[in-house]
Amino acid sequence: MEVALLIALSVCAIIAAYAAVRVVLEKRPLRKLPYLNVLSFAISGSLLLILPHPLSIVVAVAYFVGSTLESNAIASTYAGGIQKDG
Amino acid sequence: MLPDFLRILIAAPVCWILYITIDVYFKLPEQGGVSGATAIAKDIERGGGALHGGYMMGNIVSSPDASAGTLLASCGVTAAGIPGGLFAALLVYIGNRICYDPGYAGTTGAVVATFVVFGFTQIGFAASDFVAGMVIAILTIQGLSHSHASRLLATLWRWRS
C-alpha cells in the first residue's frame, strides 16, 4: 500500500476509535448521534482507503447514507415519531 | 513535495472551510430539516450550546450535507478521478432523497469538492489526503465539544443572516 494511503487510513482509524469511545461514554441518546456521525465518516473513508476501487464508491456511499438514515430515524423517534391526526 | 502529515493538516482546513461555507450558504443553521434534527438542536442547547448551531449539527446528522458530499467526492476522486467524484455526487443526490432532504447542499458540496480536490492533486497533493482531512474537519464540529461547536456555527450564521 502507498505511504500516503496508509497514513490517511491511520488517521481515519484513530478518529473512528475515538468517536466509538465518545459514543459509549455519552449518556444522553440524542447527543450520541453526532459522535456516531463522526464514526460513520471515519468508517466510510476507511472503507475506500482499504479498497481504492471505483465500486468502493458505491459501498462507501451506501454505508454512509444507510447510517445517516438510521440516525435520522432514531432522532425522529426520540422527537416523538410520526404525529397522527385525530 | 510536502510530507504526508503536513498535506493532511493542510487538507483539513480546506475541507472545513469548503463544507461550512456551502452549508451556511444553503441555510442549514436556519431550522431543523426533520423533527429529529430539531430534537438534537434542542438537546445541544440544553447542554449549553447555541440553537442555530445545533440545527446545523442536527441537519448534518440527519441527511448527507456538504460535509458528506466533500468526503464522498474525495473518496470518488481517490478511486477514479473526476468521473469518480461526479459519480459520488450523483449517489449523494440519491442519498438526500432517501433521507427526505429536499435541499441541494450535499450534491453541490460533492460537485465543488470534486474540482477542488482534483485541483489540489495537480499541485502535489493526494486525493486520499482529503479523505483524512475531511474526517478531521468533521471531528472538530461533531466530535469534540458540542456546545463550543454550536456556538461557533451560530456566530457564522449570524454573519450570514
Contacts between the chains, C-beta under 8 A, distances in Angstrom:
chain1	res1	chain2	res2	distance
A	2	B	126	7.8
A	3	B	4	6.1
A	4	B	4	5.3
A	4	B	7	7.6
A	4	B	126	4.3
A	4	B	128	5.6
A	4	B	129	6.7
A	5	B	126	7.6
A	5	B	128	5.0
A	7	B	4	4.5
A	7	B	5	6.6
A	7	B	8	6.9
A	7	B	132	7.3
A	8	B	4	8.0
A	8	B	8	6.6
A	8	B	126	7.6
A	8	B	128	4.2
A	8	B	129	6.2
A	8	B	131	5.6
A	8	B	132	3.8
A	9	B	128	8.0
A	9	B	132	7.8
A	11	B	8	6.2
A	11	B	132	4.1
A	11	B	135	6.6
A	11	B	136	6.8
A	12	B	131	7.0
A	12	B	132	5.9
A	12	B	135	5.2
A	15	B	135	5.2
A	15	B	136	7.0
A	15	B	139	5.4
A	15	B	143	7.5
A	18	B	139	7.7
A	18	B	143	7.2
A	19	B	139	7.4
A	19	B	143	5.6
A	22	B	143	6.4
A	28	B	43	6.4
A	28	B	47	7.9
A	30	B	39	5.9
A	30	B	40	5.2
A	30	B	43	4.3
A	31	B	40	7.8
A	31	B	43	5.8
A	31	B	44	7.2
A	31	B	47	6.8
A	31	B	146	6.5
A	33	B	40	6.1
A	33	B	61	4.9
A	34	B	40	7.2
A	34	B	57	5.6
A	34	B	60	7.7
A	34	B	61	5.8
A	34	B	142	4.0
A	34	B	143	7.0
A	34	B	146	6.3
A	35	B	142	6.9
A	35	B	143	5.8
A	36	B	61	7.8
A	37	B	60	6.4
A	37	B	61	4.9
A	37	B	138	7.2
A	37	B	142	5.1
A	38	B	135	7.7
A	38	B	138	5.7
A	38	B	139	5.5
A	38	B	142	5.0
A	38	B	143	4.0
A	41	B	67	7.5
A	41	B	68	7.5
A	41	B	71	5.7
A	41	B	134	7.0
A	41	B	135	5.2
A	41	B	138	4.8
A	42	B	135	5.1
A	44	B	71	6.4
A	44	B	72	7.1
A	44	B	75	7.0
A	45	B	71	6.2
A	45	B	74	8.0
A	45	B	75	6.6
A	45	B	131	4.4
A	45	B	132	6.9
A	45	B	134	7.1
A	45	B	135	5.2
A	48	B	75	4.1
A	48	B	78	6.2
A	48	B	79	6.2
A	48	B	131	6.7
A	49	B	78	7.3
A	49	B	128	5.9
A	49	B	131	6.1
A	52	B	78	5.6
A	52	B	79	5.1
A	52	B	128	7.7
A	53	B	79	6.0
A	54	B	79	5.2
A	54	B	80	4.3
A	54	B	84	6.0
A	54	B	87	7.6
A	56	B	75	7.4
A	56	B	79	5.7
A	57	B	72	7.2
A	57	B	75	5.9
A	57	B	76	5.0
A	57	B	79	5.5
A	57	B	80	7.1
A	57	B	84	5.8
A	57	B	87	6.0
A	57	B	88	5.3
A	57	B	91	7.0
A	58	B	91	6.9
A	60	B	72	6.3
A	60	B	75	5.1
A	61	B	72	5.6
A	61	B	88	6.4
A	61	B	91	4.1
A	61	B	92	6.8
A	61	B	95	6.3
A	64	B	64	6.6
A	64	B	68	6.1
A	64	B	71	7.6
A	64	B	72	6.7
A	64	B	95	7.3
A	65	B	64	6.1
A	65	B	91	7.8
A	65	B	94	7.9
A	65	B	95	3.7
A	65	B	98	5.9
A	65	B	99	6.9
A	68	B	61	7.3
A	68	B	62	6.9
A	68	B	63	6.2
A	68	B	64	5.8
A	68	B	68	7.3
A	68	B	95	7.3
A	68	B	99	5.9
A	69	B	98	6.2
A	69	B	99	5.5
A	71	B	36	7.6
A	71	B	61	5.1
A	71	B	62	6.6
A	72	B	34	6.2
A	72	B	36	5.4
A	72	B	61	7.4
A	72	B	62	4.3
A	72	B	63	6.7
A	72	B	99	5.7
A	72	B	100	7.6
A	73	B	36	7.6
A	74	B	36	7.3
A	75	B	34	7.7
A	75	B	35	7.8
A	75	B	36	2.7
A	75	B	37	6.8
A	75	B	39	5.6
A	75	B	40	5.6
A	75	B	58	7.2
A	75	B	61	6.7
A	75	B	62	6.3
A	76	B	34	6.0
A	76	B	35	5.1
A	76	B	36	3.8
A	76	B	39	7.6
A	77	B	36	7.8
A	78	B	36	7.2
A	78	B	39	5.6
A	79	B	35	4.1
A	79	B	36	5.4
A	79	B	38	6.6
A	79	B	39	3.6
A	80	B	35	6.8
